[in-house]
Amino acid sequence: MLFVSFLVRVLLFPLKGYPIDTGDFISWINTATQHGVRPFYNVAGFSDYPPFSVYIFWLFGSFAKAVGISTANIVKLAPNLFDLGTAMLIYVFVRKQASFKSALLATGLYTFNPAVIYNAAVWGQYDAIYTFFLVLSLMLALKSKPKLAAAAFALGLLTKPQGIVLAPLIAFLIYKKNGLKNLLFSVITFAATVFLVILPFEWSNPFTFLSNIYFHGYAEYAVTSVNAFNLWGLYGLWIPDGGILYILGLALFGAFAVFSLYVLYKRFNASNEFLAIFAAFMLFFAFFMLPTRIHERYLFPAISVLALMFPFLKRTRLLYAVLTATLLINQTYVLYWLNYYYPSAGPNLTGNPVVLAVSAINLLMLLYGSILMLGELRGYGWLKPEPPPPPTLNQSQERGEPK
């Protein structure tokens, strides 16, 4: 199944992404290959991608050089391989709790998801890479492997900064499952991983080195919405967010994150690990919907955890179907207009009927997810998983159970 999915993606590689994005990735891959990672940020000119991404650029650029193909021909390879890696994580996680068919279903729902494929194989974005590490970190935290979870989370955050939204959840899971001592050791592991990753680069102060990379790119888009069909899509895209709008967006997300973590805290012992996975989804979704300065692709990681829950939680299946559609529409619609006006800046789609309709649907889905969380807080059991189908005779014998 993964092989067929990979073939589908390769067949889509020739389709045009956005030339500016593609050009940036090709340039960064070539720079990392020619100069190595150490002087990358000094010679690249501009790059708002964190340090671990540079290793990815260097690795795939070196591969292209070794086999004698152009960088342009492999620029989409990395995110698609990591996408298949995420699909394998989903399979392994579900298979340990349910039947082979259930695991295959969840894996197929992710690896053949049209919005996921479009992001990596058509547009050629690199969201799949940090998503892989965030999903891995979440699974390791749930399986009481705190130091590995912290290291995986550090790699995700060092690939793209959006991973920060999962930090409080990962910390909470490590504390609840392994205690304060292991949480402290996990923080040390996180810091050590960050230090080891950035050590080969040229820097005099690690804090300013990282902060300049993270905050420079964020400050470049000081507007309500960077083509994301979210709450601000109803208000208006590309409107300067200085002052009250920026603070309001952060406050809305902060309040929503506190609510989600509070529900998890109150119901953690009475519920199950799928509530933690649903809380991760809600953090991803709320981060896409509520703050300003959000791009159209930031909903991407939410699809992975929705696919993970699909065989177990019936009420999340509506979210999977609807958000797959809205993410696909958001990406295809924006990319169409960007390419239509290229090399000029794309149009401001404020007030566009498609933007308004999709933004409203996303807002309804956020409300629906919030109602499910509220129902869980009140003990309604709306997020209670279905019991997995009974194991077959062969499965029972594999687990060492008597015939």
C-alpha positions as CSV (number, residue, x, y, z in Angstrom):
1,M,0.0,0.0,0.0
2,L,2.8,2.4,0.9
3,F,4.6,1.5,-2.4
4,V,1.5,2.3,-4.4
5,S,1.0,5.5,-2.5
6,F,4.6,6.5,-3.3
7,L,4.1,5.7,-7.0
8,V,1.1,8.0,-7.0
9,R,3.1,10.8,-5.4
10,V,6.0,10.4,-7.9
11,L,3.6,10.6,-10.8
12,L,2.4,13.9,-9.3
13,F,5.9,15.4,-8.9
14,P,5.9,17.0,-12.3
15,L,2.8,19.1,-11.4
16,K,3.7,22.7,-10.7
17,G,4.0,23.9,-7.1
18,Y,4.6,27.6,-6.3
19,P,7.8,28.7,-8.1
20,I,8.9,30.9,-5.2
21,D,8.7,28.1,-2.7
22,T,10.2,25.6,-5.1
23,G,13.0,28.0,-5.9
24,D,13.8,28.5,-2.2
25,F,14.0,24.8,-1.5
26,I,16.2,24.2,-4.5
27,S,18.5,27.0,-3.5
28,W,18.7,25.9,0.2
29,I,19.4,22.3,-0.9
30,N,22.2,23.4,-3.2
31,T,23.7,25.7,-0.6
32,A,23.7,23.0,2.1
33,T,25.3,20.5,-0.4
34,Q,28.0,22.9,-1.7
35,H,29.0,24.6,1.6
36,G,27.9,22.1,4.3
37,V,25.7,22.9,7.3
38,R,28.2,25.0,9.2
39,P,28.1,28.3,7.2
40,F,24.6,27.7,5.8
41,Y,22.8,30.7,7.4
42,N,25.7,33.0,6.4
43,V,25.8,32.0,2.8
44,A,22.1,31.2,2.1
45,G,21.1,34.8,2.1
46,F,17.6,34.2,3.5
47,S,16.3,31.1,5.2
48,D,13.6,31.0,7.9
49,Y,13.8,27.2,8.3
50,P,15.3,26.0,11.6
51,P,18.6,24.0,11.8
52,F,17.4,20.4,11.5
53,S,15.8,21.3,8.2
54,V,19.3,22.2,7.0
55,Y,20.4,18.6,7.6
56,I,17.5,17.4,5.5
57,F,18.6,19.8,2.7
58,W,22.2,18.5,2.9
59,L,21.2,14.8,3.0
60,F,18.9,14.9,0.0
61,G,21.2,17.3,-1.9
62,S,24.1,14.9,-1.3
63,F,22.0,12.0,-2.5
64,A,21.1,13.9,-5.7
65,K,24.8,14.8,-6.3
66,A,25.9,11.2,-5.7
67,V,23.4,9.7,-8.2
68,G,23.9,12.5,-10.7
69,I,20.5,14.0,-10.9
70,S,19.5,17.7,-10.5
71,T,18.2,19.1,-7.3
72,A,14.9,20.1,-9.0
73,N,14.2,16.4,-9.5
74,I,14.4,15.5,-5.9
75,V,13.1,18.6,-4.2
76,K,9.7,16.9,-3.4
77,L,11.2,13.6,-2.4
78,A,12.0,14.4,1.3
79,P,8.4,15.3,2.5
80,N,6.9,12.4,0.7
81,L,9.2,9.9,2.3
82,F,8.5,11.4,5.7
83,D,4.8,11.2,4.9
84,L,5.1,7.5,4.4
85,G,7.1,7.3,7.6
86,T,4.1,8.9,9.4
87,A,1.8,6.4,7.8
88,M,4.0,3.6,9.2
89,L,3.8,5.1,12.7
90,I,0.0,5.1,12.4
91,Y,0.0,1.5,11.4
92,V,2.3,0.4,14.2
93,F,0.3,2.3,16.8
94,V,-3.1,1.1,15.8
95,R,-2.0,-2.5,15.1
96,K,-0.9,-2.8,18.7
97,Q,-4.4,-2.1,19.9
98,A,-6.7,-3.4,17.1
99,S,-6.9,-5.8,14.2
100,F,-4.8,-5.7,11.0
101,K,-7.8,-4.4,9.1
102,S,-8.2,-1.5,11.5
103,A,-4.5,-0.6,11.2
104,L,-4.6,-0.9,7.4
105,L,-7.7,1.4,7.3
106,A,-6.0,4.1,9.5
107,T,-2.8,3.9,7.4
108,G,-4.6,4.1,4.1
109,L,-6.7,7.0,5.2
110,Y,-3.5,9.0,5.8
111,T,-1.3,7.9,3.0
112,F,-4.0,8.3,0.4
113,N,-5.5,11.4,1.9
114,P,-5.8,13.9,-1.1
115,A,-5.0,17.0,1.0
116,V,-1.9,15.3,2.4
117,I,-0.7,14.2,-1.0
118,Y,-1.4,17.6,-2.5
119,N,0.7,19.3,0.1
120,A,3.8,17.1,-0.4
121,A,3.6,15.8,-3.9
122,V,2.0,18.8,-5.8
123,W,2.9,21.9,-3.8
124,G,6.1,20.4,-2.5
125,Q,5.9,21.8,1.0
126,Y,7.9,20.3,3.9
127,D,5.1,20.1,6.5
128,A,5.3,16.3,6.5
129,I,8.8,16.3,8.1
130,Y,7.9,18.1,11.3
131,T,4.6,16.2,11.4
132,F,6.5,12.9,11.5
133,F,8.5,13.9,14.5
134,L,5.5,15.4,16.4
135,V,3.4,12.2,15.9
136,L,6.5,10.1,16.9
137,S,6.9,12.2,20.1
138,L,3.2,11.9,21.0
139,M,3.3,8.1,20.6
140,L,6.5,7.8,22.6
141,A,5.0,10.0,25.4
142,L,1.9,7.8,25.5
143,K,4.0,4.7,25.7
144,S,6.0,6.0,28.6
145,K,9.3,6.6,26.8
146,P,9.8,10.2,28.1
147,K,13.4,10.9,27.0
148,L,12.8,9.6,23.5
149,A,9.6,11.6,23.3
150,A,11.5,14.7,24.3
151,A,14.3,14.1,21.7
152,A,11.7,13.5,19.0
153,F,9.8,16.7,19.9
154,A,13.1,18.7,19.8
155,L,13.7,17.4,16.3
156,G,10.2,18.4,15.3
157,L,10.6,21.9,16.7
158,L,14.0,22.2,15.0
159,T,12.4,21.4,11.7
160,K,9.5,23.9,11.8
161,P,8.5,26.1,14.7
162,Q,4.8,25.3,14.6
163,G,5.5,22.2,16.7
164,I,5.6,24.4,19.8
165,V,1.8,24.0,20.1
166,L,2.3,20.4,21.3
167,A,4.8,21.3,24.0
168,P,2.4,21.6,27.0
169,L,0.7,18.3,26.0
170,I,3.9,16.4,25.7
171,A,5.1,17.8,29.1
172,F,1.8,16.9,30.7
173,L,1.9,13.3,29.4
174,I,5.5,12.7,30.5
175,Y,4.6,14.1,34.0
176,K,1.4,12.1,34.4
177,K,2.9,8.8,33.2
178,N,6.4,9.0,34.5
179,G,6.5,11.6,37.3
180,L,8.4,14.8,38.0
181,K,11.9,13.3,38.0
182,N,11.5,11.9,34.5
183,L,10.0,15.2,33.3
184,L,13.1,17.0,34.5
185,F,15.4,14.4,32.8
186,S,13.2,14.9,29.6
187,V,13.8,18.6,29.7
188,I,17.5,18.0,29.9
189,T,17.3,15.5,27.0
190,F,15.4,18.1,25.0
191,A,18.0,20.8,25.7
192,A,20.8,18.3,24.9
193,T,19.2,17.4,21.6
194,V,18.8,21.0,20.6
195,F,22.4,21.7,21.5
196,L,23.8,18.7,19.6
197,V,21.8,19.7,16.5
198,I,22.9,23.3,16.4
199,L,26.5,22.6,17.5
200,P,28.0,22.3,13.9
201,F,26.6,25.7,12.9
202,E,28.3,29.0,13.2
203,W,27.0,30.9,16.2
204,S,28.4,32.8,19.2
205,N,25.2,32.6,21.3
206,P,22.8,29.7,20.9
207,F,19.8,31.7,22.2
208,T,20.1,34.6,19.7
209,F,21.0,32.1,16.9
210,L,17.7,30.3,17.4
211,S,15.6,33.3,18.2
212,N,16.7,35.1,15.1
213,I,15.7,32.2,12.9
214,Y,12.3,31.6,14.6
215,F,11.2,35.2,15.1
216,H,12.5,36.7,11.9
217,G,10.2,34.6,9.7
218,Y,7.3,35.0,12.0
219,A,7.6,38.8,12.0
220,E,7.7,38.8,8.2
221,Y,3.9,38.0,8.1
222,A,2.4,40.4,10.6
223,V,-1.1,40.1,9.1
224,T,-4.4,38.5,10.2
225,S,-4.2,35.5,7.9
226,V,-1.6,34.4,5.3
227,N,-4.2,32.8,3.1
228,A,-5.5,30.5,5.9
229,F,-9.3,30.0,5.7
230,N,-9.8,30.3,9.5
231,L,-11.5,32.7,11.9
232,W,-9.6,35.6,10.4
233,G,-10.6,34.5,6.9
234,L,-14.1,35.7,7.9
235,Y,-12.7,39.0,9.0
236,G,-10.2,39.6,6.2
237,L,-6.9,38.3,4.9
238,W,-3.6,40.2,4.8
239,I,-4.8,42.9,7.2
240,P,-2.0,44.2,9.4
241,D,-2.4,42.6,12.9
242,G,-0.3,45.1,14.9
243,G,-1.6,45.7,18.4
244,I,-5.0,44.4,19.4
245,L,-5.6,41.7,16.7
246,Y,-2.3,40.0,17.3
247,I,-2.8,39.9,21.0
248,L,-6.4,38.8,20.6
249,G,-5.4,35.9,18.4
250,L,-2.9,34.7,20.9
251,A,-5.3,35.1,23.7
252,L,-8.0,33.1,22.0
253,F,-5.6,30.3,21.2
254,G,-4.2,30.4,24.8
255,A,-7.6,30.1,26.3
256,F,-8.5,27.3,24.0
257,A,-5.3,25.4,24.8
258,V,-5.9,25.8,28.6
259,F,-9.4,24.5,28.1
260,S,-8.2,21.4,26.2
261,L,-5.5,20.6,28.7
262,Y,-7.9,21.2,31.6
263,V,-10.3,18.6,30.2
264,L,-7.4,16.2,29.7
265,Y,-6.2,16.8,33.3
266,K,-9.7,16.2,34.8
267,R,-10.5,13.1,32.7
268,F,-7.0,11.6,32.3
269,N,-7.5,8.8,34.8
270,A,-11.1,8.1,33.9
271,S,-10.5,8.2,30.2
272,N,-7.9,6.7,27.9
273,E,-5.0,7.7,25.7
274,F,-7.3,8.6,22.8
275,L,-8.4,11.6,24.8
276,A,-4.8,12.7,24.8
277,I,-4.7,12.2,21.0
278,F,-7.9,14.1,20.6
279,A,-6.4,16.9,22.7
280,A,-3.4,17.0,20.4
281,F,-5.7,17.3,17.4
282,M,-7.6,20.2,19.1
283,L,-4.3,22.0,19.7
284,F,-3.3,21.6,16.1
285,F,-6.7,22.7,14.9
286,A,-7.0,25.7,17.2
287,F,-3.5,26.9,16.3
288,F,-4.7,26.9,12.7
289,M,-8.0,28.6,13.4
290,L,-7.4,31.3,16.1
291,P,-4.0,33.1,16.0
292,T,-3.1,35.6,13.4
293,R,-0.2,35.1,10.9
294,I,-1.3,31.6,10.0
295,H,-0.6,30.0,6.6
296,E,-3.0,27.8,4.7
297,R,-1.0,24.6,5.3
298,Y,-0.9,24.8,9.1
299,L,-3.9,22.5,9.4
300,F,-1.7,19.7,7.9
301,P,-0.6,17.9,11.2
302,A,-4.2,17.6,12.4
303,I,-5.0,15.1,9.6
304,S,-2.4,12.6,10.9
305,V,-4.0,12.4,14.4
306,L,-7.5,12.3,12.9
307,A,-6.5,9.2,10.8
308,L,-5.0,7.7,14.0
309,M,-8.4,8.0,15.8
310,F,-10.6,7.0,12.9
311,P,-11.0,3.3,13.7
312,F,-11.7,3.9,17.3
313,L,-13.7,7.2,17.8
314,K,-16.8,7.4,15.6
315,R,-17.5,11.1,16.3
316,T,-14.1,12.1,14.9
317,R,-14.9,10.7,11.5
318,L,-16.9,13.7,10.6
319,L,-13.9,15.9,11.5
320,Y,-11.6,13.8,9.3
321,A,-13.9,14.0,6.3
322,V,-14.7,17.7,6.5
323,L,-11.2,18.9,7.4
324,T,-9.7,16.8,4.6
325,A,-12.0,18.7,2.2
326,T,-11.4,22.1,3.7
327,L,-7.6,21.7,3.8
328,L,-7.6,20.5,0.2
329,I,-9.8,23.4,-1.0
330,N,-7.7,25.9,0.9
331,Q,-4.4,24.6,-0.6
332,T,-5.6,24.2,-4.2
333,Y,-7.5,27.5,-4.3
334,V,-4.6,29.5,-2.9
335,L,-2.0,27.8,-5.1
336,Y,-4.2,28.4,-8.2
337,W,-4.3,32.1,-7.6
338,L,-0.7,32.4,-6.6
339,N,0.4,30.8,-9.8
340,Y,-2.2,32.7,-11.8
341,Y,-0.7,36.0,-10.8
342,Y,3.0,34.9,-10.6
343,P,5.5,36.6,-10.6
344,S,3.3,39.4,-9.2
345,A,1.9,38.9,-5.7
346,G,-1.3,36.9,-5.6
347,P,-4.7,38.6,-5.0
348,N,-6.1,39.4,-1.6
349,L,-9.0,37.0,-1.4
350,T,-10.8,38.9,1.4
351,G,-14.6,38.5,1.0
352,N,-14.2,35.8,-1.6
353,P,-17.2,33.4,-1.4
354,V,-15.0,30.3,-1.2
355,V,-12.9,31.8,1.6
356,L,-16.0,32.8,3.6
357,A,-17.7,29.4,3.1
358,V,-14.6,27.3,4.0
359,S,-13.7,29.5,6.9
360,A,-17.3,29.2,8.3
361,I,-17.2,25.4,7.9
362,N,-13.9,25.2,9.7
363,L,-15.2,27.4,12.5
364,L,-18.2,25.0,12.8
365,M,-15.9,22.1,13.1
366,L,-13.9,23.8,15.8
367,L,-17.2,24.3,17.7
368,Y,-18.1,20.6,17.1
369,G,-14.7,19.5,18.5
370,S,-15.1,21.9,21.5
371,I,-18.6,20.3,22.2
372,L,-17.0,16.9,22.2
373,M,-14.4,18.0,24.7
374,L,-17.0,19.6,26.9
375,G,-19.1,16.4,26.8
376,E,-16.0,14.5,27.9
377,L,-15.5,16.9,30.8
378,R,-19.1,16.2,31.9
379,G,-18.6,12.5,31.7
380,Y,-20.8,11.8,28.7
381,G,-18.3,9.4,27.1
382,W,-18.5,11.0,23.7
383,L,-14.9,10.3,23.1
384,K,-15.0,6.7,24.4
385,P,-13.4,4.4,21.8
386,E,-15.2,1.4,20.3
387,P,-14.0,-1.9,21.6
388,P,-11.6,-3.4,19.0
389,P,-12.9,-6.5,17.1
390,P,-11.9,-9.8,18.9
391,P,-8.6,-11.2,17.7
392,T,-8.5,-14.1,15.3
393,L,-7.0,-17.5,16.4
394,N,-3.7,-16.6,14.8
395,Q,-3.6,-13.2,16.5
396,S,-4.3,-14.9,19.9
397,Q,-1.5,-17.4,19.3
398,E,0.9,-14.5,18.3
399,R,0.1,-12.9,21.7
400,G,0.8,-16.1,23.6
401,E,-2.8,-16.7,24.5
402,P,-4.2,-20.2,24.8
403,K,-6.3,-21.6,22.0
